[in-house]
Amino acid sequence: MSKRRHNRKQNRVRQEQGEPVLPLTTSFTDFSQTVTTTDTLTGIAAQNVSLIGKFAFFVENLGNNNANVYCELSPDNTHWFMVNGVQLETAAPNNNIILNNYYNQVWPMFAHYARITYQSSTAGNSTQLLIYYQAQS
């Protein structure tokens, strides 16, 4: 049986049992921003993840110095909290890191907004980061 026919059958059974049936993925969001790190912790534009099924941030270090990268969540886009309160990754020069919410690998809790914050790993040694955000809902 094809996957599509199997899903239709499962949805029909769920409807008969009074369970809600969620629609298939209908939208895709894509955002990118190039930033330069400083000694000050700085965040990218917040992303509303309240209705997102899967999302990921990709961070590419384009420069020659390390950068500290953190995950932050917010209930209101004003008050931000670091996930687990610790630095998540160090982006080494010419390397990439992927941070996603799939299977709660990085984002173990829910919040209305999510973002990446970053700063230079060593004071005075800035680097350039290319940060992508992609989401399915």
C-alpha positions in Angstrom: 0.0 0.0 0.0 1.4 3.4 -0.9 2.3 5.8 1.9 -0.4 8.3 0.7 -3.1 5.6 0.8 -1.9 4.4 4.2 -2.1 8.0 5.6 -5.6 8.5 4.2 -6.7 5.2 5.8 -5.2 6.3 9.2 -6.9 9.7 8.9 -10.2 8.1 8.2 -9.9 5.8 11.2 -8.9 8.8 13.4 -11.9 10.8 12.2 -14.2 7.9 12.9 -12.8 7.7 16.5 -13.3 11.5 16.9 -9.7 12.3 16.9 -8.4 15.5 15.2 -6.6 15.0 11.9 -3.7 17.4 11.3 -3.2 18.6 7.7 0.0 17.6 5.8 2.8 20.1 5.7 1.6 23.2 3.8 4.2 25.9 4.3 8.0 26.4 4.3 9.8 29.3 5.9 13.4 30.3 4.9 15.4 33.1 6.5 19.1 34.0 6.5 21.3 36.6 8.0 25.0 37.4 7.8 26.5 38.8 11.1 29.8 39.8 12.5 30.5 38.7 16.1 31.6 41.1 18.8 32.5 40.7 22.5 28.8 41.4 23.3 26.2 38.6 23.1 23.9 39.5 20.2 20.8 37.8 18.9 19.4 37.3 15.4 15.8 38.3 14.5 13.4 36.2 16.6 11.4 33.5 14.8 7.8 32.7 15.8 7.9 28.9 16.2 4.6 28.5 18.0 2.9 26.8 15.1 6.0 25.1 13.5 6.3 21.4 13.4 10.0 21.2 12.6 12.6 24.0 12.5 16.4 24.2 12.3 19.1 26.9 12.5 22.3 26.4 10.5 25.3 28.4 11.4 28.3 28.7 9.1 31.5 30.3 10.3 32.8 32.3 7.3 35.7 33.9 9.2 39.0 33.0 10.8 38.1 33.0 14.5 35.8 30.9 16.8 32.4 32.1 17.8 30.2 31.0 20.7 26.6 30.1 19.6 23.7 29.8 22.0 20.0 28.8 21.6 17.4 31.1 23.3 13.7 30.8 23.8 11.1 33.5 24.7 7.5 33.5 25.6 7.0 37.1 24.5 9.9 38.2 22.2 11.2 40.4 25.0 12.4 38.1 27.8 14.9 35.6 26.5 16.2 32.5 28.2 19.2 30.3 27.1 18.2 26.7 26.5 19.7 24.8 29.5 21.5 28.1 30.4 24.8 27.0 28.7 26.8 27.6 25.6 25.6 25.1 23.0 28.4 25.2 20.4 31.6 26.8 19.3 31.6 27.5 15.6 35.1 26.9 14.4 36.4 28.8 11.4 35.1 27.4 8.1 32.8 24.9 9.9 29.0 24.5 10.2 26.7 23.5 13.0 23.0 22.5 12.8 20.6 23.2 15.7 17.1 21.7 15.3 14.0 20.9 17.3 13.4 17.5 15.6 13.0 14.9 18.3 13.9 17.6 20.9 17.6 17.2 20.1 18.4 20.8 20.8 15.1 22.5 21.9 13.8 20.3 24.7 11.0 22.6 25.5 8.3 24.7 23.8 8.2 28.5 23.6 6.6 31.1 21.3 9.9 32.4 19.9 13.3 31.0 19.2 16.6 32.6 18.1 20.3 32.1 17.9 22.7 34.4 19.9 26.4 34.6 19.2 29.6 36.3 20.3 33.3 36.1 19.7 34.9 33.3 21.6 38.0 35.4 22.3 37.7 39.1 23.2 38.6 41.3 20.2 38.6 38.5 17.7 35.5 38.9 15.6 34.3 36.5 12.9 31.6 36.5 10.3 28.7 34.0 10.6 26.0 33.1 8.1 22.9 32.0 10.0 20.0 30.2 8.3 16.5 29.4 9.7 14.3 27.0 8.0 10.9 25.6 9.1 8.0 23.4 8.0 4.5 23.7 9.3 
